[in-house]
Amino acid sequence: MGKKKASTPRSRIKSAIRQLWLRSRERAAVIKKYENTCCSCGKKGSVAKGREVKIQVHHDPKIDWDGIVDLIFERVLNVNQYPLCKECHIEEHKKEKG
């Protein structure tokens, strides 16, 4: 096996965001709202063997996925991090709030 990289690969972050989207309540609500039917051609989604039709949800094409990944790196993964026990961690957040 190869040596592990020092930071989380961008592809892993994109994959996690994609999985979040695929399992989101918002996505499921859109499919339910349109009764599992394609808005363009009217095909109904189906899992019947030989007649499978997957219904997908189209999102705004202006979403800057790379920008989202950059933001996660900047604000979540590459900030000043240091280990604390649970109690000290709670105290640290209390100090930050005011």
URFEN-V448921 format. One record per residue. N is the residue number from 1. PSI is psi in whole degrees, 0 to 359 (999 if undefined). BURIAL is I if it has 16 or more other ideal C-beta (glycine too) atoms within 10 Angstrom, else O. Layout:
n: (N	N)
psi: (PSI	PSI)
burial: (BURIAL	BURIAL)
This chain:
n: (1	2	3	4	5	6	7	8	9	10	11	12	13	14	15	16	17	18	19	20	21	22	23	24	25	26	27	28	29	30	31	32	33	34	35	36	37	38	39	40	41	42	43	44	45	46	47	48	49	50	51	52	53	54	55	56	57	58	59	60	61	62	63	64	65	66	67	68	69	70	71	72	73	74	75	76	77	78	79	80	81	82	83	84	85	86	87	88	89	90	91	92	93	94	95	96	97	98)
psi: (149	168	139	143	157	335	163	130	144	324	327	323	314	319	318	319	318	315	320	314	314	332	8	150	328	317	315	323	322	315	318	318	320	17	42	39	140	128	343	309	348	3	141	138	143	146	8	133	129	346	33	131	115	128	127	165	123	134	169	121	352	3	127	84	319	324	322	316	318	316	319	317	314	316	340	312	327	35	175	107	145	149	140	152	168	314	314	326	316	316	319	317	324	318	318	326	338	999)
burial: (O	O	O	O	O	O	O	O	O	O	O	O	I	O	O	O	O	O	O	O	O	O	O	O	O	O	O	O	O	O	O	O	O	O	O	O	O	O	O	O	O	O	O	O	O	O	O	O	O	O	O	O	O	O	I	O	O	O	O	O	O	O	O	O	O	O	O	O	I	O	O	I	O	O	O	O	O	O	O	O	O	O	O	O	O	O	O	O	O	O	O	O	O	O	O	O	O	O)
